[in-house]
Amino acid sequence: MRRTLIAGLLAASFAFGAHAQSLGNFTEGAASPLRYTLAPNHPSVTCAALGQLSAGDLTITATTLVAATADVPEFCRVRGVISPENQFEVNLPSAWNRRFYMFGNGGYAGENLDAAARQATSARALAAGFATAQTNTGHDAAREPLATFAASVPKTIDYAFRAVHRTVLTAKQAAATYYERPVTFSYWDSCSTGGREGLMEVQRFPADFDGVIAGAPVRNFTDTMINYVWNAQALDGAGLTLDKVKIVARALVEKCDAVDGLKDGLIDDPRRCDFKPSRDVQQCTQGADGPDCLTSRQSQALEKIYAGITLPNGQKYFFGWPPGAEAVGSEFVGSGRQVTGWDGWIVTADGQVSRQTEYMTTFMKNLAFGRSEPNFDWRNFDFAKDPSRMSAIRSLLVPDETDLSPFRRRGGKLMMYHGWSDAALNPLMSVDYYDRASAASGPDPKDFFRLFMVPGMHHCRGGPATDRFDAISAMVNWVESGAAPESMKASRVTDGKVDRTRPLCPYPQSATYTGTGSTEEAGSFACRVPG
């Protein structure tokens, strides 16, 4: 009953993009003996007493003892504000497992803390006995949409990293007061902007969390926005439609599906896919266009996106987009909508502005150029000069420190995951960071840092992928027992039913069919480095 209700809340709210979060967390927790190794703690003071935590720039605005339901145990809800406008919520269950769980934000944040998806995420953790926390990162998106909050330097700093850290400290203080004992283990779990926030915590505040799950992180925020400009310029006037993207997807799957030795509708690693639209997709006759072919201009636009940014001086600047996100798959849990991963992010219907263009435009106007260019037009972006003008915002927003030894020395564990078919955030950013940070963090980095690449997964979820996996239970086991995740079982759900399971493997390994058993069952696969 509990899981059914919470799943319903998630299904109803994900379609509105309330925040970016992975699917499947806490589903394996009941089977884990670690869930029960920490004896439950109970409050030592009243919920109302936590109002006394107000001090300095911290104001507790409400404390509420929330009665238990069939799905969520009794808990104390603490709401407050840290100046200037960092709204936060801390939830403290009456039977506490001594663990703290915090999740992050999506896009430019500023979410309503009462949003259904956010409350559903808290409910899942509370039901497992965790204390939880969340923040809007210091601004209200209803009043300051997208990046318009950046007119305020304090709010920009809060968005970059400070709001999360201050909320962590406040939540731990609230728990220590309520239970008269400190938090034993602390976990961060989030995707997209929340993934970037997790990496910021590891790098700037390595004592905040014992385990950090950073999904599809906006790791290189600044160059991602520049890459969005590149894509927009490539597509400008090309006439590429969503129907044309589906033509590309079919040709792509036909060309590269079986490269990994198994024809299953998934491209295991797009870097092994030799795909060129002008060669591998039917071309329209010169001067004509049609529903089943690409014009020369459309093929050129696609190949420019796949190639990535090259500066006017010939220098390679940023990764090309791996082919694969064009594939059609489910969009959100329970929505029943089947879309290409490019839908909305790169190509739209009916002349709508893509999310890439929308996010990039507000970034340039408000964050990159400090509102000095209110009439910014991406068509006039100068790749020879403009990237170097963004050093200030790059140093604030981009978690690019590769030496993670402070986090490692205190026993911290970092898990990243990223869908190979993500059209929002280039998956090669995660691969690149994992490679560089592994090299800089000393011998055998797999004892504290692992990356899981998910074939076919769109942004944080969706696509033709096995996109549901319980990363938090794997992380708890890793932190508390030292059992590093050698794989995670992942599922694909179609029409409400699991129709495929696969192991997710720590990079550079991938799931390889053993040659026996059903190709729809995880047990028929082993984690191996591709030959």
C-alpha positions in Angstrom: 0.0 0.0 0.0 2.7 2.4 1.0 4.7 2.0 -2.2 1.6 2.1 -4.3 0.5 5.5 -3.0 4.0 7.0 -3.2 4.4 5.7 -6.7 1.2 7.3 -7.6 2.4 10.7 -6.3 5.5 10.3 -8.3 3.7 9.4 -11.5 1.4 12.4 -11.2 4.1 14.9 -10.5 7.1 14.0 -12.6 5.5 15.2 -15.8 5.6 18.7 -14.4 9.4 18.6 -13.9 9.1 19.5 -10.2 12.7 18.2 -9.7 15.0 15.8 -11.3 15.2 12.5 -9.4 16.0 8.9 -10.3 13.5 6.1 -10.2 13.6 3.0 -8.0 15.3 4.3 -4.8 14.4 2.6 -1.5 12.8 -0.4 -3.3 15.6 -2.8 -2.2 15.9 -1.3 1.3 13.5 -3.7 3.1 15.7 -6.6 1.9 18.9 -5.1 3.3 20.0 -6.1 6.7 21.6 -2.8 7.1 18.2 -1.1 7.4 17.8 -2.7 10.8 21.3 -2.6 12.2 20.9 0.8 13.7 18.4 0.8 16.6 15.7 3.4 16.2 15.9 6.6 18.1 13.0 8.6 19.4 12.6 12.4 20.2 14.0 13.8 23.4 12.2 17.2 23.1 8.9 18.3 21.6 8.6 19.3 17.9 7.6 22.8 19.0 10.9 23.1 20.9 12.8 23.2 17.6 11.5 26.7 17.0 14.2 27.8 19.5 16.9 27.1 16.8 16.2 30.5 15.3 19.4 32.5 15.6 21.3 35.1 13.5 20.3 34.7 9.8 18.3 31.5 10.5 14.6 31.8 11.2 12.4 28.8 12.0 9.0 29.7 10.6 7.0 26.6 11.6 7.2 23.4 13.4 4.5 20.8 12.9 4.1 17.3 14.3 2.6 15.4 11.3 0.4 12.4 12.2 1.2 9.0 10.8 -0.6 7.7 7.8 -0.8 4.3 6.2 2.2 5.3 4.1 4.3 7.7 6.2 5.2 7.4 9.9 4.7 10.3 12.3 7.3 13.0 11.9 8.2 16.6 12.9 8.3 19.0 10.0 10.5 22.0 10.5 10.3 24.9 8.0 12.5 27.9 7.9 14.5 30.6 6.0 18.2 31.4 6.0 18.8 34.9 4.8 18.3 36.2 2.3 15.7 33.7 0.9 16.9 30.2 1.3 13.7 28.3 2.2 14.2 24.9 3.6 12.4 21.9 5.2 13.7 19.3 7.6 11.6 16.2 8.4 12.4 14.2 11.5 10.6 10.8 12.0 9.5 9.8 15.5 11.3 6.5 15.0 14.6 7.5 13.4 17.2 5.1 11.9 20.0 7.7 12.6 20.5 8.4 8.9 20.0 11.7 7.1 18.9 11.9 3.5 18.8 15.0 1.3 17.8 15.5 -2.3 18.4 18.4 -4.6 16.9 20.5 -7.4 16.2 20.6 -11.1 17.0 23.3 -13.7 17.4 26.7 -12.2 15.7 25.5 -8.9 13.5 27.8 -6.9 11.0 25.0 -6.5 7.9 25.1 -4.2 8.9 22.8 -1.3 5.3 21.5 -1.2 5.5 20.3 -4.9 4.0 16.8 -5.1 7.2 15.2 -6.5 9.3 16.7 -3.7 7.0 15.6 -1.0 6.8 12.1 -2.5 10.6 11.9 -2.4 10.6 12.9 1.2 7.9 10.4 2.0 9.9 7.5 0.5 12.8 8.3 2.7 10.7 8.9 5.8 9.0 5.6 5.3 12.4 4.0 5.4 13.3 5.8 8.7 15.5 8.6 7.4 15.5 12.2 8.5 15.2 14.3 5.3 15.9 17.8 4.1 15.4 20.0 1.0 15.9 23.6 -0.1 14.7 25.9 -2.8 18.4 27.1 -3.1 17.5 30.6 -2.1 14.9 32.0 -4.5 11.3 31.4 -5.5 11.0 30.5 -9.2 7.4 31.7 -9.3 8.6 35.2 -8.7 12.1 34.9 -10.3 11.8 32.3 -13.1 14.8 30.6 -14.7 18.0 32.6 -14.0 16.5 36.0 -13.3 17.4 35.6 -9.6 21.0 36.3 -10.6 20.4 40.0 -10.2 21.2 39.3 -6.6 24.8 38.2 -5.8 23.8 36.5 -2.6 21.1 34.5 -4.3 23.5 33.5 -7.0 25.9 32.2 -4.4 23.1 30.3 -2.7 22.2 28.7 -6.0 25.8 27.8 -6.7 26.5 26.0 -3.5 25.8 27.8 -0.2 22.1 27.1 0.2 22.6 23.3 0.2 25.5 23.5 2.6 23.7 25.8 5.1 20.6 23.5 4.9 22.8 20.5 5.7 24.2 22.1 8.8 20.8 23.3 9.9 19.2 19.8 9.4 22.0 18.1 11.4 21.6 20.7 14.2 17.8 20.0 14.2 18.3 16.3 14.4 20.9 16.5 17.2 18.5 18.7 19.2 15.4 16.6 18.6 17.0 13.2 19.3 19.9 14.4 21.6 22.3 12.5 19.4 24.1 13.4 16.1 23.4 12.0 12.7 25.3 8.7 12.2 25.3 8.6 8.4 24.5 11.2 5.8 23.4 10.7 2.2 22.9 13.0 -0.8 20.9 11.7 -3.8 19.8 13.7 -6.8 20.0 14.1 -10.5 20.7 17.0 -13.0 21.1 20.2 -11.1 21.0 18.0 -8.1 23.9 16.0 -9.4 25.9 19.2 -9.8 25.0 20.1 -6.2 26.2 16.8 -5.0 29.6 17.2 -6.7 29.8 20.7 -5.2 29.3 19.1 -1.7 32.0 16.5 -2.3 34.5 19.2 -3.5 33.7 22.2 -1.3 32.3 20.6 1.9 33.6 17.0 2.0 32.4 16.5 5.6 28.8 17.1 4.9 27.9 13.6 3.5 29.2 10.1 3.8 27.6 9.0 0.5 26.8 11.2 -2.5 24.8 10.0 -5.5 25.2 12.4 -8.4 23.0 11.6 -11.3 23.6 13.2 -14.8 25.3 16.2 -13.2 25.5 19.6 -14.8 29.2 19.1 -14.3 30.4 21.7 -16.7 27.5 24.2 -16.5 29.2 27.0 -18.5 30.4 25.0 -21.5 27.1 23.1 -21.5 25.3 26.4 -22.1 27.9 27.3 -24.8 27.2 23.9 -26.4 23.5 24.8 -26.4 24.4 27.9 -28.5 26.3 25.7 -30.9 23.4 23.3 -31.3 20.9 26.1 -31.8 23.1 27.7 -34.5 23.5 24.4 -36.2 19.7 23.8 -36.4 18.8 27.4 -37.3 16.8 27.2 -40.5 17.5 23.5 -41.1 13.9 22.5 -40.8 14.6 19.5 -38.6 11.3 18.1 -37.2 10.5 15.5 -34.5 9.4 13.2 -37.3 12.7 13.6 -39.0 14.5 12.8 -35.7 12.6 9.6 -35.6 13.9 8.7 -39.1 17.4 9.3 -37.8 16.6 7.1 -34.7 15.5 4.2 -36.9 18.6 4.4 -39.1 20.8 4.8 -36.0 19.4 1.7 -34.3 19.7 -0.3 -37.5 23.3 0.7 -37.9 24.6 0.4 -34.3 22.2 -1.7 -32.2 24.1 -5.0 -32.7 27.6 -3.5 -32.3 27.7 -4.8 -28.8 26.8 -8.3 -30.0 23.1 -8.2 -29.1 20.2 -6.8 -31.1 18.0 -5.5 -28.3 17.0 -1.9 -29.2 19.8 -0.4 -27.1 23.1 1.1 -28.1 25.3 0.0 -25.3 28.1 2.6 -25.8 27.5 5.3 -28.6 31.3 5.9 -28.9 31.4 2.5 -30.7 28.8 3.6 -33.1 30.1 4.8 -36.5 27.1 6.8 -37.6 27.0 9.6 -40.2 23.5 11.0 -41.2 24.6 12.0 -44.7 25.8 8.5 -45.3 23.5 6.3 -43.2 20.1 8.1 -43.5 18.1 8.3 -46.8 18.9 11.7 -48.4 16.3 13.8 -50.1 16.9 14.5 -53.8 18.6 17.9 -54.3 16.3 20.8 -53.8 13.5 18.7 -52.4 12.3 17.7 -48.9 10.1 14.9 -47.8 8.8 13.0 -44.7 11.2 10.0 -45.2 14.5 11.7 -45.9 17.0 14.3 -44.8 18.0 17.3 -46.7 21.7 18.1 -47.1 21.2 21.0 -44.7 19.6 18.7 -42.1 22.3 16.2 -42.3 24.9 18.9 -41.9 23.2 20.2 -38.8 23.1 16.8 -37.2 26.8 16.1 -38.0 27.7 19.5 -36.5 25.9 18.6 -33.3 27.6 15.1 -33.2 31.0 16.7 -33.8 30.8 19.3 -31.0 32.3 22.7 -30.7 35.3 23.7 -32.8 36.6 27.2 -32.3 37.4 29.5 -35.2 41.1 28.8 -34.7 40.5 25.1 -35.2 40.7 24.1 -31.5 38.4 21.4 -30.3 36.4 23.0 -27.5 33.6 20.7 -26.2 32.3 17.2 -26.7 30.1 16.3 -29.6 26.7 14.9 -28.7 26.8 11.1 -28.7 24.2 9.6 -31.1 21.4 7.6 -29.3 19.2 10.2 -27.6 17.2 10.4 -30.8 15.6 7.0 -29.9 12.0 6.8 -28.8 11.1 5.6 -25.3 8.9 6.4 -22.3 9.1 9.9 -21.1 8.0 9.8 -17.4 6.8 7.0 -15.2 3.1 6.4 -15.6 2.7 9.0 -18.4 2.4 6.5 -21.2 3.9 9.0 -23.6 6.5 7.7 -26.0 8.9 10.4 -27.2 12.3 10.8 -28.8 14.9 12.0 -26.2 15.4 15.1 -28.4 11.8 16.1 -27.9 11.6 19.4 -26.2 15.3 19.5 -25.4 16.8 20.0 -28.9 13.9 19.8 -31.4 10.3 20.9 -30.6 6.9 20.8 -32.2 5.0 23.8 -33.5 7.8 26.2 -33.4 8.2 26.2 -29.7 11.5 27.2 -28.1 13.6 24.2 -27.1 14.7 23.8 -23.5 18.3 24.1 -24.5 17.7 27.4 -26.1 15.5 28.7 -23.2 18.1 27.6 -20.6 21.0 29.0 -22.6 19.4 32.3 -23.2 18.5 33.0 -19.6 22.0 31.8 -18.6 23.7 34.3 -20.9 21.5 37.2 -20.0 21.5 36.8 -16.3 24.5 34.7 -15.2 27.3 34.7 -17.8 27.2 38.4 -18.7 25.8 39.9 -15.6 22.8 41.5 -17.3 25.2 43.6 -19.4 23.6 42.1 -22.5 19.8 42.2 -21.9 19.3 41.8 -25.7 21.5 38.8 -26.0 20.8 36.9 -29.2 22.4 33.4 -29.5 22.7 33.9 -33.3 25.4 36.5 -32.7 27.4 34.5 -30.1 31.1 34.8 -31.0 32.9 31.5 -30.3 36.2 33.3 -30.7 35.7 35.8 -27.9 32.6 35.0 -25.8 33.7 31.8 -24.0 36.6 33.6 -22.4 34.3 36.2 -20.9 32.6 33.7 -18.6 35.4 33.0 -16.1 33.7 34.5 -13.1 30.5 32.4 -13.4 32.5 29.3 -14.4 34.5 29.5 -11.1 31.3 29.8 -9.1 29.1 27.2 -10.8 31.4 24.5 -12.2 32.6 21.8 -9.8 35.8 20.9 -11.6 38.1 20.0 -8.8 39.5 16.5 -9.6 41.5 15.9 -6.4 38.8 14.4 -4.2 41.2 13.1 -1.5 39.7 15.1 1.3 36.4 13.4 0.8 38.1 10.1 0.3 40.2 10.3 3.4 37.2 10.7 5.6 35.6 7.6 4.1 33.2 9.3 1.7 31.8 7.4 -1.2 30.8 8.9 -4.5 28.5 7.3 -7.1 27.7 9.0 -10.4 25.3 7.7 -13.0 24.4 9.1 -16.5 22.2 7.9 -19.3 24.0 7.4 -22.6 20.9 8.8 -24.4 20.7 12.1 -22.4 19.7 15.0 -24.7 19.8 17.5 -21.8 23.3 17.0 -20.5 26.1 15.5 -22.5 27.0 12.1 -21.0 30.6 12.5 -22.1 31.0 15.2 -19.4 30.5 12.5 -16.7 32.9 10.0 -18.4 35.5 12.8 -18.8 35.2 13.9 -15.2 35.4 10.3 -13.9 38.5 9.7 -15.9 40.2 12.9 -14.7 39.2 12.6 -11.1 40.1 9.0 -10.9 43.6 9.8 -12.1 44.0 12.7 -9.7 42.6 11.0 -6.6 45.3 8.3 -6.0 45.5 4.6 -6.6 42.4 2.3 -7.0 39.8 5.1 -7.0 37.0 2.5 -7.3 37.2 2.1 -3.5 35.4 5.4 -3.2 34.2 6.5 -6.6 32.2 4.7 -9.2 30.4 5.7 -12.4 27.4 3.8 -13.9 26.5 4.6 -17.5 22.9 3.6 -18.4 22.4 2.5 -22.0 19.3 4.1 -23.6 18.4 6.3 -20.7 17.2 9.8 -21.4 17.7 12.7 -18.9 17.7 11.1 -15.4 15.0 8.6 -16.5 13.0 7.4 -19.4 14.0 6.2 -22.9 14.1 2.5 -24.0 16.3 1.9 -21.0 16.3 -0.1 -17.8 16.0 3.2 -15.9 14.8 2.0 -12.5 17.5 1.1 -10.0 17.9 1.5 -6.2 21.1 3.6 -5.9 20.4 4.6 -2.4 20.3 1.1 -1.0 23.5 0.3 -2.8 25.1 3.4 -1.4 24.0 2.6 2.2 25.6 -0.9 1.8 28.8 0.7 0.5 29.2 3.3 3.2 28.1 1.2 6.1 29.5 -2.2 5.3 32.2 -1.5 2.7 30.3 -3.5 0.1 31.1 -1.6 -3.1 28.4 -2.0 -5.8 29.8 -4.4 -8.3 26.5 -3.9 -10.2 23.0 -2.7 -9.6 19.9 -4.5 -10.9 17.9 -2.2 -13.2 14.4 -2.6 -14.6 12.4 -1.3 -17.5 8.7 -0.9 -17.0 6.3 -0.8 -19.9 2.5 -0.4 -19.4 3.0 -0.8 -15.7 4.9 -4.1 -15.9 8.6 -5.0 -15.7 9.5 -6.4 -19.1 13.3 -6.3 -18.9 16.1 -6.4 -16.2 19.8 -5.7 -16.7 22.7 -5.2 -14.5 24.2 -1.7 -14.4 27.9 -2.0 -14.3 30.6 0.3 -13.0 32.4 2.1 -15.8 34.3 1.0 -17.9 32.5 -2.3 -17.7 29.1 -2.8 -19.4 26.5 -5.6 -19.3 27.5 -8.4 -21.6 25.3 -11.2 -22.6 26.7 -14.5 -21.4 25.2 -16.5 -24.4 22.7 -18.4 -22.3 19.3 -17.5 -20.8 16.8 -14.9 -21.6 18.1 -11.6 -23.0 15.3 -9.9 -20.9 16.7 -11.2 -17.6 19.6 -9.6 -15.7 20.9 -13.1 -14.7 21.9 -13.7 -18.3 24.5 -10.8 -18.3 27.8 -10.3 -16.7 29.8 -7.0 -16.1 32.8 -7.0 -18.4 35.1 -4.4 -20.1 34.1 -4.4 -23.8 36.7 -6.1 -26.0 
